[in-house]
């Protein structure tokens, strides 16, 4: 619903509440328009209220109509404001110069409307003054008109109060008739007592249940009439403990007790006691229901219930029974150990219980989905879920829902049980991890050789180039400078070797931990190992890490990944242009996207796309190409649940897009 329609509905609602539309003239409103004409020295003034289609005129001077179509009304423009609407010359106003009340020789030329605002701050009408010539009002005139507008609001408030009083009086009459009708025709007994529990009124249902006529019991204490002698003292003590006799506190209480009828026969009843105050005198309204039959049935059912609960409560398996709305009917200690929490959960669903215990309701939603399947299909449903107990321990449960239907196949309840399979799942997980670890170990030696040959090649090339330069250089100072550059390359080589050894060891660790890595710092470390080649070929590296500067990932893996991709960009550079490598990060929910682009030789994906990340595959006849880098990169990324994609065209460069999951 748009704002304009909403405002219109609120305005109509307010007018209905005031009951002002289409009412006869009233002197108070007529006096206000008369004062308005005198204050402004004009001959036309109105009090107008606007409904859906018309501007209805409650009071008027100088006009004949009782209403005009709302689209012709001057007031429409002021509906969205609480400030006076002033049009000093209607012929110059872009909206009103074409109005039917303006665009003729004797039309209106001046309009001022004071908004009439309801008690809920909604503009429902206007006190208007009009003239046939353009004019301006003084501040005093405007101030006096606002006072008249406030007087209209006061009249409306008084009208609203009168309407409510009339409505309340009519309702009181209806309520009195209804209350007496309920009292006389109620199925259950209704007994009204004085503040000291003497009987004031005794309805026909009470006569039927207890056998006493109303006239016979009037003025007697209730306990002398219906409470057996053996229970009378206990009843009186109970009443005193409820603070009904001495303090008459305004509380509601329900008692279930054994009573007696006129003939000395036991009658089991529930009695609700509700205090009320009439003429400053406390009375107690007692609502009594005969539950003799139910009591007998419940007594037998309770015996059966006790037997079954004793059995179920001593079964170590989780047992839970829910109704067709998934409210708990029964929970054994295996389901919830804490007695207080177990009692709290009865009558509530998983959402209420999880919120009460401060846990996430995601598991409750998951269980609700399983419950709905069982309810709709009337078939057993099985699943596993992980429960975090109140004490914080995690347990994996195998759960089943068994629908129970009546003879008409209508669902009455669902029985659920949960078996703790935490130890079994732990052993299964460890077994799977062991198989995975053994699989890694089978290829460990080959992978180690491949990784060493690939990741150490670049530092060795740098060392080789530096040695060549040193041997060919005859200047001692220049040799000394070149020798000094060997140290970071050797350190990088040493670090790479250690990282590669650790990388192989990491493959055996299936619970590898991620680190928070600063990309700029890591990139500086990696490029220092390629400094000779980068200077030689004038390679430019640009970064766009404005969105994301850090990545949550194992540092050994990320170092290897970036080293491989940057090394490839350098190795497969184009001789036709200055090499350029661009690294960009993007945020996508809990994922981080890292793009590494170059303007090098590119790859023909139509020809080589199916072999892109396979081991030993090369796509250019470049010296020292072994085809292991991309294989290693993809393996390391996917080991942590990520993905890598490639876009490339021959001689147009290559872009690798890496998606890292579980980012902060």
C-alpha positions as CSV (number, residue, x, y, z in Angstrom):
1,X,0.0,0.0,0.0
2,X,1.4,3.4,-1.0
3,X,1.8,6.2,1.5
4,X,-1.0,8.3,0.0
5,X,-3.5,5.4,0.3
6,X,-2.4,4.7,3.8
7,X,-2.9,8.3,4.8
8,X,-6.4,8.3,3.3
9,X,-7.4,5.2,5.2
10,X,-6.1,6.7,8.5
11,X,-8.0,9.9,7.8
12,X,-11.3,8.0,7.1
13,X,-10.7,5.9,10.3
14,X,-10.3,9.1,12.4
15,X,-13.5,10.7,10.9
16,X,-15.4,7.5,11.7
17,X,-14.1,7.6,15.2
18,X,-15.3,11.2,15.7
19,X,-18.7,10.5,14.0
20,X,-18.7,14.0,12.5
21,X,-19.6,13.4,8.8
22,X,-23.1,14.3,7.7
23,X,-24.1,15.6,11.1
24,X,-26.6,18.5,11.4
25,X,-25.3,22.1,12.0
26,X,-24.0,22.9,15.5
27,X,-23.8,26.4,17.0
28,X,-20.3,25.9,18.3
29,X,-18.9,25.2,14.9
30,X,-21.1,28.0,13.3
31,X,-19.7,30.5,15.8
32,X,-16.1,29.6,14.9
33,X,-16.6,30.3,11.1
34,X,-18.4,33.6,12.0
35,X,-15.4,34.6,14.1
36,X,-13.0,33.6,11.3
37,X,-14.8,36.0,8.8
38,X,-14.6,38.9,11.3
39,X,-10.9,38.3,12.1
40,X,-10.0,38.2,8.4
41,X,-12.6,40.8,7.2
42,X,-13.9,38.4,4.6
43,X,-17.4,37.1,3.7
44,X,-16.6,33.4,3.1
45,X,-15.4,30.8,5.7
46,X,-15.9,27.1,6.2
47,X,-15.1,24.1,8.4
48,X,-14.5,21.2,6.0
49,X,-13.8,17.5,6.6
50,X,-12.4,15.3,3.8
51,X,-13.4,11.7,3.2
52,X,-12.5,9.5,0.1
53,X,-14.5,11.5,-2.5
54,X,-15.7,14.8,-1.1
55,X,-14.9,17.8,1.0
56,X,-17.9,17.9,3.4
57,X,-18.8,21.3,4.9
58,X,-19.7,21.2,8.6
59,X,-20.1,25.0,9.1
60,X,-20.1,27.7,6.5
61,X,-20.7,31.4,5.8
62,X,-20.9,32.8,2.2
63,X,-21.3,29.4,0.4
64,X,-24.4,27.3,-0.4
65,X,-23.0,23.8,-1.1
66,X,-22.8,21.2,1.7
67,X,-20.0,19.5,-0.1
68,X,-17.8,19.6,-3.2
69,X,-15.8,16.9,-5.0
70,X,-12.5,16.4,-3.3
71,X,-10.5,17.0,-6.5
72,X,-12.0,20.6,-6.6
73,X,-11.2,21.3,-2.9
74,X,-8.5,23.8,-2.0
75,X,-7.7,21.6,1.0
76,X,-6.1,18.7,-0.8
77,X,-2.7,20.2,-1.1
78,X,-2.5,20.7,2.7
79,X,-3.3,17.1,3.7
80,X,0.3,16.1,4.1
81,X,1.3,19.1,6.3
82,X,0.3,20.4,9.7
83,X,1.1,24.0,8.7
84,X,-1.4,26.5,7.4
85,X,-2.0,26.4,3.6
86,X,-1.9,30.0,2.3
87,X,-2.6,31.0,-1.4
88,X,-2.4,34.7,-1.7
89,X,-3.4,34.8,-5.4
90,X,-5.0,31.7,-6.7
91,X,-4.6,32.8,-10.4
92,X,-0.8,32.7,-9.9
93,X,-0.8,29.2,-8.4
94,X,0.1,26.4,-10.8
95,X,-2.5,24.0,-9.3
96,X,-5.4,26.3,-8.5
97,X,-5.5,28.7,-11.4
98,X,-7.4,26.1,-13.4
99,X,-9.7,25.1,-10.5
100,X,-13.4,25.5,-11.2
101,X,-13.8,27.8,-8.2
102,X,-11.1,30.1,-9.5
103,X,-11.0,30.2,-13.3
104,X,-13.9,32.5,-13.9
105,X,-14.5,36.2,-13.4
106,X,-16.2,35.9,-10.0
107,X,-14.0,33.0,-8.8
108,X,-12.0,32.9,-5.5
109,X,-8.6,34.7,-5.5
110,X,-7.5,34.1,-1.9
111,X,-7.5,31.0,0.2
112,X,-6.1,30.2,3.7
113,X,-6.6,26.8,5.4
114,X,-5.8,26.0,9.0
115,X,-5.4,22.2,9.3
116,X,-7.7,20.4,11.7
117,X,-5.6,17.6,13.3
118,X,-6.9,14.6,15.1
119,X,-5.7,13.3,18.4
120,X,-3.5,10.9,16.4
121,X,-1.8,13.7,14.5
122,X,-3.7,13.1,11.3
123,X,-5.0,16.0,9.2
124,X,-8.8,15.4,8.7
125,X,-10.1,18.8,7.6
126,X,-9.5,22.5,7.5
127,X,-10.8,25.8,8.9
128,X,-10.9,27.8,5.6
129,X,-11.3,31.6,4.8
130,X,-11.7,32.7,1.2
131,X,-11.9,36.0,-0.6
132,X,-12.7,37.1,-4.2
133,X,-9.6,39.4,-4.3
134,X,-5.9,38.6,-3.7
135,X,-4.8,39.5,-0.2
136,X,-2.3,39.0,2.7
137,X,-3.1,38.3,6.3
138,X,-1.4,39.9,9.3
139,X,0.5,37.8,11.8
140,X,-2.2,38.6,14.4
141,X,-5.0,37.4,12.0
142,X,-3.1,34.1,11.4
143,X,-2.5,33.6,15.1
144,X,-6.2,34.1,15.9
145,X,-7.1,31.6,13.1
146,X,-4.8,29.0,14.6
147,X,-6.5,29.6,18.0
148,X,-9.9,28.9,16.3
149,X,-8.3,25.7,14.8
150,X,-7.3,24.6,18.3
151,X,-10.9,25.3,19.4
152,X,-12.2,22.9,16.7
153,X,-9.8,20.2,17.9
154,X,-11.2,20.8,21.5
155,X,-14.7,20.3,20.2
156,X,-13.7,17.1,18.4
157,X,-12.0,15.8,21.6
158,X,-15.2,16.5,23.6
159,X,-17.3,14.8,20.8
160,X,-15.0,11.8,21.0
161,X,-15.3,11.6,24.8
162,X,-19.1,11.8,24.6
163,X,-19.2,9.1,21.9
164,X,-17.0,6.8,24.0
165,X,-19.2,7.4,27.1
166,X,-22.3,6.5,25.1
167,X,-20.7,3.4,23.7
168,X,-19.5,2.4,27.2
169,X,-23.0,2.9,28.6
170,X,-24.5,0.7,25.9
171,X,-21.9,-1.9,26.4
172,X,-22.4,-1.9,30.1
173,X,-26.1,-2.7,29.6
174,X,-25.3,-5.4,27.2
175,X,-22.6,-6.8,29.6
176,X,-25.1,-6.8,32.5
177,X,-27.7,-8.7,30.5
178,X,-25.0,-11.1,29.2
179,X,-23.5,-11.7,32.6
180,X,-27.0,-12.5,34.1
181,X,-27.8,-14.8,31.1
182,X,-24.4,-16.6,31.6
183,X,-25.0,-16.9,35.3
184,X,-28.5,-18.5,34.9
185,X,-27.7,-20.7,31.9
186,X,-24.1,-21.8,32.6
187,X,-23.3,-25.5,32.4
188,X,-20.9,-25.2,35.3
189,X,-21.8,-23.9,38.8
190,X,-21.2,-20.3,39.5
191,X,-21.2,-19.2,43.2
192,X,-20.6,-15.6,44.3
193,X,-19.2,-15.1,47.9
194,X,-18.8,-12.2,50.2
195,X,-15.3,-11.2,51.4
196,X,-15.5,-13.7,54.2
197,X,-16.7,-16.5,51.9
198,X,-20.5,-16.5,52.7
199,X,-22.7,-17.4,49.8
200,X,-24.4,-14.5,48.0
201,X,-25.6,-16.1,44.8
202,X,-25.9,-19.8,43.7
203,X,-26.9,-20.5,40.1
204,X,-29.1,-23.4,38.8
205,X,-26.0,-25.4,37.8
206,X,-24.8,-25.3,41.5
207,X,-28.3,-26.5,42.5
208,X,-28.0,-29.4,40.1
209,X,-24.4,-30.4,41.2
210,X,-24.8,-30.1,45.0
211,X,-28.6,-30.6,45.4
212,X,-29.2,-27.4,47.5
213,X,-31.6,-24.7,46.4
214,X,-30.2,-21.1,46.2
215,X,-32.5,-20.0,49.0
216,X,-31.3,-22.7,51.3
217,X,-27.6,-21.9,51.1
218,X,-27.8,-18.1,51.0
219,X,-25.7,-16.5,53.8
220,X,-24.0,-19.7,54.7
221,X,-20.2,-20.3,54.6
222,X,-19.3,-22.2,51.4
223,X,-17.2,-24.7,53.4
224,X,-20.1,-25.6,55.6
225,X,-22.2,-26.5,52.5
226,X,-20.0,-28.4,50.1
227,X,-16.8,-29.4,52.0
228,X,-16.8,-32.8,53.8
229,X,-15.9,-32.7,57.5
230,X,-12.7,-34.7,57.1
231,X,-11.4,-32.0,54.6
232,X,-12.9,-28.9,56.2
233,X,-9.8,-27.8,58.2
234,X,-7.5,-28.4,55.2
235,X,-9.8,-26.4,53.0
236,X,-9.9,-23.4,55.4
237,X,-6.1,-23.5,55.7
238,X,-5.8,-23.5,52.0
239,X,-8.1,-20.5,51.6
240,X,-6.2,-18.6,54.3
241,X,-2.9,-19.4,52.5
242,X,-4.4,-17.9,49.3
243,X,-4.9,-14.6,51.2
244,X,-8.6,-14.6,50.2
245,X,-10.2,-14.1,53.6
246,X,-7.8,-11.8,55.5
247,X,-6.2,-9.7,52.8
248,X,-8.5,-10.2,49.8
249,X,-5.7,-9.7,47.3
250,X,-6.8,-9.5,43.7
251,X,-5.4,-12.8,42.6
252,X,-7.0,-15.7,40.6
253,X,-6.7,-19.2,42.0
254,X,-7.9,-22.7,40.9
255,X,-8.4,-25.5,43.3
256,X,-9.1,-29.2,42.6
257,X,-10.7,-30.9,45.6
258,X,-13.2,-33.4,46.9
259,X,-16.6,-31.9,47.8
260,X,-19.9,-33.4,49.0
261,X,-23.5,-32.9,47.9
262,X,-26.7,-32.6,49.9
263,X,-26.9,-36.4,50.2
264,X,-23.4,-36.9,51.5
265,X,-22.0,-38.3,48.3
266,X,-18.5,-37.3,47.2
267,X,-18.3,-34.9,44.2
268,X,-14.9,-34.1,42.7
269,X,-14.7,-30.5,41.5
270,X,-12.4,-27.9,40.1
271,X,-13.1,-24.5,41.6
272,X,-11.7,-21.3,40.0
273,X,-11.8,-18.3,42.4
274,X,-11.7,-14.8,40.9
275,X,-11.9,-11.7,43.1
276,X,-13.8,-8.6,42.0
277,X,-14.7,-5.3,43.7
278,X,-18.2,-3.8,43.6
279,X,-18.9,-0.6,45.5
280,X,-15.6,-1.0,47.3
281,X,-16.7,-4.4,48.6
282,X,-14.6,-7.5,47.7
283,X,-16.6,-10.4,46.2
284,X,-15.3,-13.8,45.1
285,X,-16.6,-15.4,42.0
286,X,-16.3,-19.2,42.1
287,X,-16.6,-21.2,38.9
288,X,-17.1,-24.9,39.8
289,X,-16.9,-27.8,37.4
290,X,-18.0,-31.3,38.3
291,X,-15.1,-33.6,37.3
292,X,-16.2,-36.8,39.2
293,X,-16.2,-38.9,36.1
294,X,-13.0,-37.4,34.8
295,X,-11.4,-37.9,38.2
296,X,-12.1,-41.6,38.1
297,X,-10.8,-42.0,34.6
298,X,-7.7,-39.9,35.3
299,X,-7.0,-41.9,38.4
300,X,-6.8,-45.1,36.3
301,X,-4.9,-43.3,33.6
302,X,-2.4,-41.9,36.1
303,X,-1.7,-45.4,37.3
304,X,-1.0,-46.5,33.7
305,X,1.0,-43.4,33.0
306,X,3.2,-44.0,36.1
307,X,3.9,-47.5,35.0
308,X,4.9,-46.5,31.4
309,X,6.9,-43.5,32.6
310,X,8.8,-45.6,35.0
311,X,9.8,-47.9,32.2
312,X,10.6,-45.0,29.7
313,X,12.5,-43.0,32.3
314,X,14.9,-45.8,32.9
315,X,15.7,-46.4,29.2
316,X,19.1,-44.9,28.4
317,X,17.9,-43.9,24.9
318,X,16.4,-40.4,24.3
319,X,12.6,-40.7,24.3
320,X,10.3,-37.8,23.3
321,X,6.6,-37.6,22.5
322,X,5.2,-34.6,20.7
323,X,1.7,-33.6,19.7
324,X,0.7,-32.8,16.1
325,X,2.0,-29.2,16.6
326,X,5.4,-30.5,17.8
327,X,4.8,-29.5,21.4
328,X,6.4,-31.9,23.9
329,X,4.1,-34.2,25.7
330,X,6.8,-36.4,27.3
331,X,10.5,-36.3,27.7
332,X,12.6,-38.9,29.5
333,X,15.8,-38.1,31.4
334,X,17.8,-39.5,28.5
335,X,16.5,-36.6,26.4
336,X,17.0,-33.9,29.0
337,X,18.8,-34.8,32.2
338,X,18.0,-31.6,34.2
339,X,14.6,-32.1,35.9
340,X,13.7,-28.4,35.9
341,X,14.6,-28.0,32.2
342,X,12.6,-31.1,31.3
343,X,9.6,-29.8,33.1
344,X,10.0,-26.4,31.4
345,X,10.1,-28.1,27.9
346,X,6.8,-29.9,28.4
347,X,4.1,-28.1,26.4
348,X,6.7,-26.2,24.3
349,X,8.4,-26.8,21.0
350,X,12.1,-26.9,20.2
351,X,12.2,-23.2,19.3
352,X,10.9,-22.1,22.7
353,X,13.2,-24.6,24.5
354,X,16.3,-23.5,22.5
355,X,15.6,-19.8,23.0
356,X,15.2,-20.4,26.8
357,X,18.5,-22.3,27.0
358,X,20.3,-19.6,24.9
359,X,21.1,-21.8,21.9
360,X,20.8,-21.3,18.2
361,X,17.4,-22.2,16.7
362,X,18.9,-23.5,13.5
363,X,18.7,-27.1,14.9
364,X,15.1,-26.5,15.9
365,X,14.3,-25.4,12.3
366,X,16.1,-28.6,11.0
367,X,14.0,-30.8,13.3
368,X,10.8,-28.9,12.3
369,X,11.5,-29.9,8.7
370,X,11.8,-33.5,9.6
371,X,8.7,-33.4,11.8
372,X,6.7,-31.9,8.9
373,X,7.8,-34.8,6.6
374,X,6.7,-37.4,9.2
375,X,3.4,-35.5,9.7
376,X,2.6,-35.2,6.0
377,X,3.8,-38.7,4.9
378,X,2.7,-40.6,8.1
379,X,5.9,-42.5,7.7
380,X,9.0,-43.0,9.8
381,X,11.7,-40.4,9.3
382,X,15.4,-40.9,10.3
383,X,18.2,-38.4,10.5
384,X,21.3,-37.4,12.4
385,X,21.9,-34.2,14.2
386,X,24.5,-32.6,16.4
387,X,23.3,-31.4,19.8
388,X,25.2,-28.9,21.9
389,X,24.1,-29.6,25.5
390,X,23.6,-26.9,28.1
391,X,27.0,-27.7,29.5
392,X,28.5,-27.1,26.0
393,X,29.4,-30.7,25.1
394,X,28.6,-31.9,21.5
395,X,26.8,-35.1,20.8
396,X,25.8,-36.8,17.6
397,X,22.4,-38.4,17.7
398,X,20.7,-40.8,15.4
399,X,17.0,-39.8,15.6
400,X,13.7,-41.3,14.4
401,X,10.1,-40.0,14.3
402,X,7.3,-42.5,14.4
403,X,3.8,-41.0,13.6
404,X,0.9,-42.4,15.6
405,X,-2.5,-42.1,14.0
406,X,-6.1,-42.9,15.2
407,X,-8.6,-45.2,13.5
408,X,-9.3,-42.4,10.9
409,X,-5.6,-42.0,10.1
410,X,-5.6,-38.7,11.8
411,X,-2.2,-37.9,13.4
412,X,-2.4,-37.8,17.2
413,X,1.2,-37.7,18.2
414,X,4.7,-38.5,17.1
415,X,7.1,-40.7,19.1
416,X,10.8,-39.8,18.7
417,X,13.9,-41.5,20.0
418,X,17.5,-40.6,19.8
419,X,20.5,-42.9,20.1
420,X,23.9,-41.4,21.0
421,X,26.3,-42.4,18.2
422,X,29.0,-39.9,19.0
423,X,31.6,-42.6,19.6
424,X,30.6,-44.5,16.5
425,X,30.8,-41.3,14.3
426,X,34.1,-40.4,15.9
427,X,35.5,-43.8,14.9
428,X,34.1,-43.6,11.4
429,X,35.6,-40.1,11.0
430,X,39.0,-41.3,12.2
431,X,38.8,-44.3,9.9
432,X,38.0,-42.0,6.9
433,X,40.8,-39.7,7.9
434,X,43.2,-42.6,8.2
435,X,42.3,-43.8,4.7
436,X,42.7,-40.3,3.3
437,X,46.1,-40.0,5.1
438,X,47.3,-43.3,3.7
439,X,46.3,-42.2,0.2
440,X,48.3,-39.0,0.7
441,X,51.3,-41.0,1.9
442,X,51.2,-43.2,-1.2
443,X,51.9,-40.2,-3.4
444,X,54.1,-38.3,-0.9
445,X,57.5,-39.2,-2.4
446,X,56.4,-38.3,-6.0
447,X,54.7,-35.1,-4.8
448,X,57.7,-34.1,-2.8
449,X,60.0,-34.5,-5.8
450,X,57.6,-32.6,-8.1
451,X,57.2,-29.7,-5.6
452,X,60.9,-29.4,-5.0
453,X,61.7,-29.3,-8.7
454,X,59.0,-26.7,-9.3
455,X,59.1,-24.4,-6.3
456,X,62.9,-24.2,-5.9
457,X,63.5,-23.6,-9.6
458,X,63.0,-19.8,-9.5
459,X,65.4,-19.2,-6.6
460,X,68.0,-21.4,-8.2
461,X,67.7,-19.5,-11.5
462,X,68.2,-16.3,-9.6
463,X,71.3,-17.7,-7.9
464,X,72.6,-19.0,-11.2
465,X,72.2,-15.6,-12.8
466,X,73.9,-13.9,-9.9
467,X,76.9,-16.3,-10.0
468,X,77.2,-15.7,-13.8
469,X,77.2,-11.9,-13.2
470,X,79.8,-12.2,-10.4
471,X,82.1,-14.3,-12.6
472,X,81.9,-11.9,-15.5
473,X,82.3,-8.8,-13.3
474,X,85.8,-7.5,-12.8
475,X,84.9,-4.6,-10.5
476,X,85.4,-5.5,-6.9
477,X,82.7,-3.2,-5.5
478,X,80.2,-4.4,-8.1
479,X,81.1,-8.0,-7.3
480,X,80.6,-7.2,-3.6
481,X,77.2,-5.7,-4.3
482,X,76.2,-8.8,-6.4
483,X,77.4,-11.1,-3.7
484,X,75.2,-9.3,-1.1
485,X,72.2,-10.0,-3.3
486,X,72.9,-13.7,-3.0
487,X,72.0,-13.7,0.7
488,X,68.2,-13.0,0.4
489,X,68.0,-15.4,-2.5
490,X,69.7,-18.1,-0.5
491,X,67.5,-17.2,2.5
492,X,64.4,-17.5,0.2
493,X,65.7,-20.8,-1.1
494,X,66.2,-22.1,2.4
495,X,62.8,-20.9,3.5
496,X,61.1,-22.4,0.4
497,X,62.8,-25.7,1.1
498,X,61.6,-25.7,4.7
499,X,58.1,-24.7,3.6
500,X,58.0,-27.5,1.0
501,X,59.1,-30.0,3.6
502,X,56.4,-28.7,6.0
503,X,53.9,-28.7,3.1
504,X,54.4,-32.4,2.6
505,X,53.9,-32.9,6.3
506,X,50.8,-30.7,6.3
507,X,49.2,-33.2,3.8
508,X,49.4,-35.7,6.6
509,X,47.6,-33.4,9.0
510,X,44.0,-33.5,8.1
511,X,43.1,-30.9,10.7
512,X,45.4,-28.2,9.4
513,X,44.8,-24.8,10.9
514,X,44.4,-21.6,8.9
515,X,46.3,-18.3,9.6
516,X,45.3,-14.7,9.1
517,X,47.7,-13.6,6.3
518,X,48.4,-10.1,5.2
519,X,48.5,-10.2,1.4
520,X,50.9,-7.2,1.0
521,X,53.4,-8.7,3.4
522,X,53.3,-12.1,1.7
523,X,53.6,-10.6,-1.8
524,X,56.7,-8.6,-0.7
525,X,58.2,-11.8,0.6
526,X,57.5,-13.7,-2.6
527,X,58.6,-11.0,-5.1
528,X,61.9,-10.6,-3.3
529,X,62.8,-14.1,-4.6
530,X,62.1,-13.0,-8.2
531,X,63.8,-9.6,-7.9
532,X,66.5,-10.4,-10.5
533,X,64.1,-11.5,-13.2
534,X,61.6,-8.7,-12.4
535,X,64.4,-6.1,-12.8
536,X,65.8,-7.8,-15.9
537,X,62.5,-7.9,-17.7
538,X,61.0,-4.7,-16.2
539,X,58.0,-6.6,-14.8
540,X,55.3,-4.5,-13.1
541,X,53.2,-5.8,-10.3
542,X,50.0,-4.0,-9.3
543,X,47.7,-4.7,-6.4
544,X,44.1,-3.8,-5.7
545,X,43.6,-5.0,-2.1
546,X,41.2,-2.2,-1.1
547,X,38.3,-4.5,-0.3
548,X,40.2,-7.3,1.4
549,X,43.8,-7.1,2.7
550,X,43.9,-10.4,4.7
551,X,43.0,-14.0,3.9
552,X,42.3,-16.8,6.3
553,X,44.2,-19.7,4.9
554,X,47.2,-22.0,5.8
555,X,50.3,-19.8,5.2
556,X,52.3,-22.6,3.6
557,X,49.6,-23.3,1.0
558,X,49.0,-19.6,0.2
559,X,52.8,-18.9,-0.2
560,X,53.1,-21.9,-2.6
561,X,49.9,-20.8,-4.6
562,X,51.0,-17.2,-5.1
563,X,54.6,-18.3,-5.9
564,X,53.4,-20.7,-8.5
565,X,51.1,-18.3,-10.2
566,X,53.5,-15.3,-10.2
567,X,56.3,-17.5,-11.4
568,X,54.1,-18.7,-14.3
569,X,53.3,-15.1,-15.2
570,X,57.0,-14.2,-15.3
571,X,57.9,-17.4,-17.2
572,X,55.2,-17.0,-19.8
573,X,55.5,-13.3,-20.4
574,X,55.0,-11.8,-23.8
575,X,58.1,-10.4,-25.5
576,X,55.9,-7.9,-27.4
577,X,55.0,-5.7,-24.3
578,X,56.0,-4.8,-20.8
579,X,55.0,-7.6,-18.5
580,X,52.3,-6.6,-16.0
581,X,50.8,-8.7,-13.2
582,X,47.7,-7.5,-11.4
583,X,46.4,-9.0,-8.1
584,X,42.8,-8.0,-7.0
585,X,40.7,-9.1,-4.0
586,X,36.8,-9.0,-3.8
587,X,34.4,-9.7,-0.9
588,X,31.4,-12.1,-1.6
589,X,29.6,-12.9,1.6
590,X,31.9,-15.1,3.7
591,X,34.0,-15.8,0.7
592,X,37.0,-13.9,-0.6
593,X,37.8,-13.8,-4.3
594,X,41.5,-13.4,-5.4
595,X,42.2,-12.6,-9.1
596,X,45.7,-12.9,-10.5
597,X,45.9,-11.5,-14.1
598,X,48.8,-11.0,-16.5
599,X,49.2,-9.8,-20.1
600,X,51.5,-12.7,-21.1
601,X,51.3,-15.4,-23.8
602,X,47.9,-16.7,-22.6
603,X,46.6,-20.3,-23.1
604,X,44.4,-21.8,-25.8
605,X,41.7,-23.2,-23.5
606,X,39.8,-24.8,-26.4
607,X,42.9,-26.9,-27.0
608,X,44.2,-27.3,-23.4
609,X,41.3,-26.5,-21.1
610,X,40.6,-30.2,-20.2
611,X,44.3,-30.6,-19.2
612,X,44.6,-27.3,-17.4
613,X,45.3,-28.6,-13.9
614,X,46.6,-32.1,-14.6
615,X,50.0,-33.1,-13.5
616,X,52.8,-33.0,-16.0
617,X,50.9,-30.9,-18.6
618,X,52.6,-27.9,-20.2
619,X,51.1,-25.4,-22.7
620,X,54.2,-23.6,-24.0
621,X,57.6,-24.8,-25.2
622,X,59.4,-22.9,-22.5
623,X,62.6,-24.1,-20.9
624,X,62.2,-25.7,-17.5
625,X,58.5,-26.2,-17.8
626,X,57.5,-29.3,-15.9
627,X,53.7,-29.0,-15.6
628,X,53.5,-29.4,-11.8
629,X,52.7,-25.9,-10.6
630,X,49.1,-25.6,-11.5
631,X,48.4,-29.2,-10.3
632,X,49.9,-28.3,-6.9
633,X,48.0,-25.0,-6.8
634,X,44.6,-26.6,-7.5
635,X,45.3,-29.4,-5.0
636,X,46.2,-27.0,-2.2
637,X,43.2,-24.8,-2.8
638,X,40.7,-27.7,-3.0
639,X,42.2,-29.2,0.1
640,X,40.7,-26.3,2.0
641,X,37.4,-26.4,0.2
642,X,38.2,-23.5,-2.2
643,X,38.0,-23.4,-6.0
644,X,40.2,-22.1,-8.8
645,X,39.1,-21.1,-12.3
646,X,41.0,-19.8,-15.3
647,X,40.2,-17.4,-18.2
648,X,42.7,-17.0,-21.0
649,X,43.1,-16.4,-24.7
650,X,46.3,-16.8,-26.7
651,X,48.5,-13.7,-26.7
652,X,45.9,-11.9,-24.5
653,X,47.0,-12.9,-21.1
654,X,45.6,-15.1,-18.3
655,X,43.4,-14.6,-15.3
656,X,43.2,-17.1,-12.4
657,X,40.2,-16.6,-10.0
658,X,40.6,-18.2,-6.6
659,X,37.6,-18.5,-4.2
660,X,38.5,-18.9,-0.5
661,X,35.7,-20.1,1.8
662,X,35.1,-19.5,5.6
663,X,36.6,-16.0,5.5
664,X,35.9,-13.4,8.3
